[in-house]
Amino acid sequence: MGTHHFTRRMLQLAVGSSLFATTTLLAQDRALVTWTGRVDKEVLITIRDTSVATGINGGAPASMVYFDVKDRMPRRDGSVRVELDYGRGDVDVVQQPSAANDYAAVIRIRDHSVGVDNYELRAFWNPSVGEDRYSTAAWSASVSAPAVAANTMHWSGSVDRELKVEWRGYSVQSINQSGETAREVHTRMGTALPAKDARVEILVREGRGDVSIVQQPSLSNGYTAIFKIRDPSSGFGHYDFDVVWR
C-alpha cells in the first residue's frame, strides 16, 4: 500500500515538474500580434517592427481584417511561432526574422475549402537558443501609440511611387500601384467605417507627396473609402495621416 502511494506521488511530482517546465518555456514567448479576418484560399501576413501588412497569394483579398499589436518585433535573430485560435485551414510561418529580410516574419494562412472562413491567430517571438530575451533594449520597447478617435483610421508607412489604400468596415487594404512594395505599414482605427453614406477627409501629419481621396464610401462601392498616396521623389517617403469620417 505504501509502495503504491509512493509511486503515485512520484508520478504526480513528475507530471507537475513537466507542466512547470512547459509553463516556464511558454513564458519565454513574447506576444507580438493578434490577427483576425476572413480568408479565401491563401493570405500572407508580414510582421516587421510594429507594422502588420496583409497580402494575398491567390483568392480574394482578406476582409474584415483587424489586428492588435502587442509589442514590437526585436531587430535580432529569433523565432516566431503562431497559434490558430479558430479557422478551418492551416497556418504556418514561412519566413523567420533575420538580418537578411530586415527582421520580418511572414505568416501564411491556407484555406482549403470553398468560400471564405473566419480566422483568428496569435503570433509570438522567442530569442535564439541560449540568448536572454531581456538582453536588448528592443525587448523592453513597447507600442505607446495614442488612442484613435472613434470616427478615425490612422495610417502610417513608407511609400515608393504610388499606393492605393482601401478602407471598408474593419478592413484596411494597402495595394501597391507602382514602385516597390510599401514598408512598415501600420493602421489603427477607433471604430469600423460604417456601412452607410459618409464623408471622409484626410489630415496629413507627414508626407512629402500627395495623399488624396479617390472615392467616398457609398452603396455603389460597398461603402469603401479609397485613397491614393503619390510619392514624387526617388526612394521611400514616410507618410503619416488620419482619415476621419463624418
Number of C-alpha atoms within 10 A of each C-alpha: 6 7 8 9 10 11 12 12 12 12 12 12 12 12 12 12 12 12 12 12 12 11 11 11 11 12 11 14 17 21 20 22 23 19 19 21 20 21 25 23 21 21 23 21 17 20 25 22 21 18 19 22 20 22 17 17 14 12 14 16 19 24 19 17 21 19 20 14 21 17 21 22 28 26 18 16 16 19 18 24 17 19 13 18 11 12 20 14 17 12 20 16 18 12 16 18 22 16 10 8 12 12 19 22 25 20 22 21 23 19 23 14 11 8 12 19 18 18 20 17 19 18 22 20 25 21 20 12 10 6 11 11 19 10 10 12 9 16 17 13 12 13 12 7 7 6 10 14 14 13 16 21 23 20 19 20 19 20 26 23 21 21 22 19 18 17 20 21 19 19 21 28 19 23 16 18 16 14 15 15 16 22 19 18 23 22 23 21 22 14 14 18 27 16 14 12 16 16 13 18 15 17 12 16 10 12 19 12 17 13 21 15 16 13 16 17 23 15 10 7 12 13 20 25 25 21 20 20 21 21 23 14 11 9 12 18 20 18 21 18 18 20 19 19 19 11
